[in-house]
Amino acid sequence: MRLSLGPVPKPLVPIRGVPLLERNLIALLSKGWRHIVVSAPSAIPAIGGFVRSRGRDLARVFQAELVVLEEQRPLGNIGPAGQLRDAADTVLVVYADNLTTLDVQAMLEGHYRTGADLTLATHHELFRIPFGEVRIVDGRVTEYVEKPTHLVPICSGLAVLGRRALAALPADQPTGLAALATAMIRQGGVVRAFPHSAPWIDVNDAAAVTRAEALVAAERGFECWAARPDIDVVGVLLRSAEGVLLQGNETPPHTAPAAWGLPSLRVQTQARLQEAACDLLSRLGFRAITPRVLASFDEIDTAAHLTLRHHVYTGEVACAPLPLPSQGVKLAWVPESGIDVDRAPQVVIRALAALRAGN
């Protein structure tokens, strides 16, 4: 990832404006998981810092416990789970560089139902062999296939560890999931597969980031994860030669701090989203623009402890807007290059990510 994308730690690489680690935390929190441990290497303090700040803010909304397990030295991709053997009988392991909509609760139930010591999520992945494949019977070539594609069962990077698997993890040396599975099989342990067909991707380089963003855009479950959001919000991301239009209550920004966001309004029913977008544009002074859907996504308001579903529309404009009739509300065109991703509200960052991706 560093070679192809840069120095950002892999768990913090954003996918359509949201870090991989945050997407995985939300996937667990929104499905009822209330005791989560994030293993973070002490050599990369940004990961632990993210968990202690943004991660814990999210956990508080769900009344969940979020703990950082500091790895003073590398323990491998499954070794840290061994540190939890005295705190839990069963541990679900999720890797931050994977994204999936797999039903992890069903996986856990399957683990208990089958009496497994170790359960691995599995799916079939297509692989193309870069060579010509020959099939041989009694020394004779019966078939020659140029660069064939095979469907291969693979581990999806999620695992459920029971007591025996947790006990098998050494406390003083790095251990990988493959090594643990092999050891359990050799010891006569029960290692079960949990086959699934849910969307899944392993994000390990810049090309995979691009594929992951396309997958997240195509699969609604990644972005709209709340069964029932508290509030539906219609917003518009308007772009002109001067930048994008933001609104706020302070002096027009140069770097779009958190006080500035997209022009928006709350709606009572999703059946009137397009109508609400047109109404919002009319209030802004853009009556001739037909809005098109840009993106829908859920966001946590960590201050109000609410789930918001944003429905963002977009359009191209050529002139500055008329002022909003609401007293005290200001509008400003802000150059995209001047928007500080560390200070701007998440809705702006996510909407811009969707705009840049082309959907």
C-alpha positions in Angstrom: 0.0 0.0 0.0 2.8 2.4 0.9 4.6 1.7 -2.4 1.5 2.4 -4.5 -0.4 5.0 -2.5 1.8 6.7 0.0 2.5 6.9 3.8 -1.0 6.7 5.2 -1.3 3.6 7.4 -3.4 1.0 5.6 -6.3 0.9 8.1 -6.7 4.7 7.8 -6.8 4.8 4.0 -10.1 6.4 3.0 -12.6 4.6 0.8 -15.0 7.2 -0.6 -14.0 9.5 2.2 -14.2 7.0 5.1 -11.2 5.2 6.5 -11.1 1.4 6.2 -11.0 1.0 10.0 -14.0 3.3 10.5 -16.0 1.3 7.9 -15.2 -1.9 9.8 -16.1 -0.4 13.2 -19.4 0.9 11.9 -20.2 -2.5 10.3 -19.8 -4.1 13.7 -21.3 -1.4 15.9 -24.4 -1.1 13.7 -25.0 -4.8 13.9 -25.0 -4.9 17.7 -21.4 -5.7 18.6 -20.7 -4.0 21.9 -17.2 -5.2 23.0 -14.6 -4.4 20.4 -10.8 -4.6 20.7 -8.6 -2.9 18.0 -5.1 -4.3 17.9 -2.8 -1.4 16.9 1.0 -1.5 16.6 2.7 1.0 18.9 5.2 1.7 16.1 2.3 3.4 14.2 0.6 5.6 16.8 -1.8 7.1 14.2 -3.9 4.0 14.3 -4.3 3.9 18.1 -4.9 7.6 18.1 -7.7 7.3 15.6 -9.4 4.6 17.7 -9.1 6.6 20.9 -10.6 9.7 19.3 -13.0 9.1 16.3 -13.4 5.4 17.2 -14.5 6.0 20.8 -16.8 8.8 19.7 -18.6 6.3 17.5 -18.6 3.6 20.1 -20.3 6.0 22.7 -23.2 6.6 20.3 -23.8 2.8 20.4 -23.0 2.5 24.1 -20.2 0.1 23.2 -16.8 -0.6 24.7 -13.9 0.0 22.4 -10.4 -0.9 23.6 -7.0 -0.5 22.1 -4.6 -3.4 22.4 -1.1 -2.0 21.9 1.3 -4.3 20.1 4.7 -3.5 21.5 6.1 -5.9 19.0 4.4 -7.6 16.0 2.2 -10.6 16.9 1.1 -11.5 13.4 -2.3 -11.2 11.9 -4.0 -13.5 14.4 -1.6 -13.5 17.4 -3.2 -10.5 19.2 -6.4 -12.6 19.7 -4.5 -14.8 22.1 -4.2 -11.8 24.5 -8.0 -12.1 24.9 -8.2 -15.7 26.0 -8.8 -14.7 29.7 -11.4 -12.1 28.8 -13.6 -14.1 26.3 -14.6 -17.6 25.4 -15.1 -16.7 21.7 -13.5 -14.0 19.6 -14.5 -12.7 16.2 -11.5 -11.5 14.2 -12.1 -8.9 11.4 -9.2 -7.5 9.3 -9.2 -3.7 8.8 -8.0 -4.0 5.2 -11.0 -6.1 4.2 -14.5 -4.7 3.3 -17.5 -7.0 3.2 -21.3 -7.0 4.0 -21.0 -10.5 5.3 -23.5 -11.3 8.1 -21.1 -11.8 11.0 -23.8 -12.6 13.4 -24.9 -15.6 11.2 -21.2 -16.6 11.1 -21.0 -16.6 14.9 -24.2 -18.6 15.2 -22.9 -21.1 12.6 -19.7 -21.5 14.7 -21.7 -22.3 17.8 -24.1 -24.6 16.0 -21.4 -26.8 14.5 -19.3 -26.9 17.6 -16.2 -25.7 15.8 -13.0 -24.6 17.4 -12.2 -22.3 14.6 -14.5 -21.0 11.8 -13.2 -19.3 8.7 -15.4 -17.2 6.4 -14.9 -18.5 2.8 -15.9 -17.6 -0.7 -15.0 -18.4 -4.2 -12.6 -16.0 -6.1 -11.8 -16.0 -9.8 -8.1 -16.3 -10.6 -6.6 -16.1 -14.1 -3.5 -18.2 -14.6 -0.9 -16.2 -16.6 0.3 -19.3 -18.5 -1.0 -21.9 -20.8 -2.5 -24.8 -18.8 -2.0 -28.4 -20.0 -4.1 -31.4 -18.9 -2.2 -34.7 -19.0 -3.5 -38.2 -18.9 -0.9 -41.1 -18.9 1.7 -38.8 -20.4 -0.6 -37.5 -23.2 -1.7 -33.9 -23.4 -5.4 -34.1 -23.6 -6.1 -30.4 -23.5 -4.2 -27.1 -23.8 -6.0 -24.0 -22.4 -4.4 -20.6 -22.8 -4.5 -18.5 -19.6 -7.6 -20.1 -18.1 -9.6 -18.7 -15.2 -10.4 -20.8 -12.2 -12.8 -20.4 -9.4 -10.9 -21.0 -6.1 -12.2 -21.2 -2.6 -10.4 -18.7 -0.4 -10.5 -17.4 3.2 -12.3 -14.1 3.4 -10.3 -12.8 6.2 -12.8 -13.2 9.0 -12.5 -15.9 11.7 -14.3 -17.0 14.9 -12.0 -18.5 17.5 -13.3 -20.6 20.3 -11.4 -21.6 23.6 -9.2 -24.2 22.0 -8.1 -21.9 19.1 -7.4 -19.1 21.5 -5.4 -21.4 23.8 -3.3 -22.6 20.7 -2.0 -19.1 20.1 1.5 -18.6 21.5 1.9 -15.6 23.7 5.4 -14.7 22.8 5.7 -15.1 19.0 3.9 -13.8 15.9 1.2 -16.1 14.5 -0.7 -15.9 11.2 -4.2 -17.2 10.6 -2.9 -19.8 8.1 -0.5 -21.2 10.8 -3.2 -21.3 13.4 -5.6 -23.2 11.0 -2.9 -25.7 10.1 -2.0 -26.3 13.8 -5.6 -26.8 14.7 -6.1 -29.3 11.9 -3.0 -31.2 13.0 -4.1 -31.3 16.6 -7.5 -32.8 15.6 -9.4 -29.6 16.2 -12.6 -28.8 14.4 -12.0 -26.2 11.7 -15.2 -25.2 9.8 -15.9 -23.1 6.8 -18.6 -20.5 6.7 -19.3 -20.1 2.9 -20.9 -16.9 1.8 -21.5 -14.9 -1.4 -21.5 -11.4 0.2 -19.6 -8.6 -1.5 -15.9 -8.7 -0.3 -12.6 -7.1 -1.2 -9.1 -7.1 0.2 -7.6 -3.6 0.0 -3.8 -3.9 -0.3 -2.7 -1.4 -3.0 -3.8 1.7 -4.9 -5.5 -0.4 -7.6 -7.6 -2.2 -4.9 -8.6 1.1 -3.4 -10.1 2.1 -6.8 -11.9 -1.3 -7.0 -13.1 -0.9 -3.4 -14.6 2.5 -4.1 -16.5 1.1 -7.1 -17.7 -1.8 -4.9 -18.9 0.5 -2.1 -20.7 2.7 -4.7 -22.4 -0.4 -6.2 -23.5 -2.2 -3.0 -25.9 -0.1 -1.0 -25.2 -2.1 2.2 -21.8 -0.5 2.6 -23.1 3.1 2.6 -26.7 2.8 3.9 -26.2 0.4 6.9 -28.7 1.8 9.3 -32.0 -0.2 9.5 -33.8 3.0 10.4 -31.9 6.3 10.3 -33.0 9.0 12.8 -33.0 11.8 10.2 -33.1 12.0 6.4 -31.2 15.0 5.0 -31.2 16.2 1.4 -28.1 18.1 0.4 -26.7 19.6 -2.8 -23.1 19.7 -3.9 -22.9 22.4 -6.5 -19.7 23.0 -8.5 -18.7 26.0 -10.6 -15.4 27.4 -11.9 -14.9 29.0 -8.5 -15.2 25.7 -6.5 -18.0 24.1 -4.6 -20.8 25.8 -2.7 -20.8 25.6 1.1 -22.9 27.2 3.7 -22.2 28.2 7.3 -22.8 30.8 10.0 -19.3 32.4 10.2 -16.9 34.2 7.9 -16.6 32.4 4.6 -13.9 29.8 4.9 -10.6 29.3 3.1 -10.2 25.7 4.2 -13.8 24.7 5.0 -13.7 24.1 8.7 -16.3 22.0 10.5 -18.7 24.9 10.8 -19.3 24.8 7.1 -21.2 22.1 5.2 -23.4 21.4 2.2 -26.6 23.4 1.7 -29.2 21.0 3.0 -32.6 20.5 4.6 -34.3 17.7 6.5 -37.1 15.7 4.9 -39.9 13.8 6.5 -40.2 11.0 3.9 -37.8 9.5 1.3 -40.6 9.5 -1.2 -40.1 13.3 -1.8 -36.3 13.4 -2.1 -36.1 14.8 -5.7 -38.8 17.3 -4.8 -36.8 18.4 -1.7 -33.7 18.8 -3.8 -35.5 21.0 -6.3 -36.9 23.1 -3.5 -33.5 23.5 -2.0 -32.0 24.6 -5.3 -34.8 27.1 -5.7 -34.1 28.6 -2.3 -30.5 29.0 -3.3 -31.5 30.8 -6.4 -30.9 28.0 -8.9 -34.3 27.4 -10.4 -33.2 26.2 -13.8 -31.0 23.3 -12.6 -32.3 19.7 -12.6 -30.6 17.9 -9.8 -29.1 14.5 -10.3 -28.5 11.9 -7.6 -24.8 11.8 -6.5 -24.8 9.6 -3.4 -26.7 8.3 -0.4 -24.9 7.4 2.8 -25.3 7.1 6.5 -23.3 9.2 9.0 -23.1 9.3 12.8 -23.6 12.7 14.5 -21.4 11.9 17.5 -22.5 15.0 19.3 -26.2 14.5 19.1 -26.0 10.6 19.1 -28.1 10.4 15.9 -27.8 8.5 12.6 -28.3 10.7 9.6 -28.9 9.5 6.1 -27.6 12.0 3.6 -29.1 12.1 0.1 -26.7 14.2 -1.9 -27.7 15.7 -5.3 -25.4 17.6 -7.6 -25.4 20.0 -10.6 -23.1 22.3 -12.6 -23.6 26.1 -12.3 -22.0 29.0 -14.0 -22.7 31.9 -11.6 -22.8 32.9 -8.0 -26.0 32.1 -6.0 -28.6 34.4 -4.6 -28.4 34.7 -0.8 -30.5 32.3 1.3 -33.5 33.9 2.9 -32.6 32.4 6.3 -31.1 35.1 8.5 -27.5 34.6 9.5 -26.7 31.9 6.9 -23.8 32.6 4.6 -22.8 31.0 1.3 -19.3 30.7 -0.1 -17.6 29.2 -3.2 -14.6 27.2 -1.9 -11.9 25.8 -4.2 -11.8 22.0 -4.0 -8.1 22.1 -3.6 -8.5 24.4 -0.6 -10.7 22.1 1.4 -8.9 20.6 4.4 -9.9 17.0 4.8 -9.0 17.0 8.4 -11.3 19.9 9.3 -14.2 19.7 6.8 -17.3 17.9 7.9 -17.6 14.3 6.8 -20.6 14.9 4.6 -18.5 17.3 2.5 -15.6 14.9 2.2 -17.8 11.9 1.3 -19.8 13.9 -1.3 -16.6 15.2 -2.9 -15.2 11.6 -3.0 -18.4 10.5 -4.8 -18.2 13.4 -7.2 -14.5 12.7 -8.1 -15.3 9.0 -8.6 -18.0 10.0 -11.1 -21.0 8.7 -9.1 
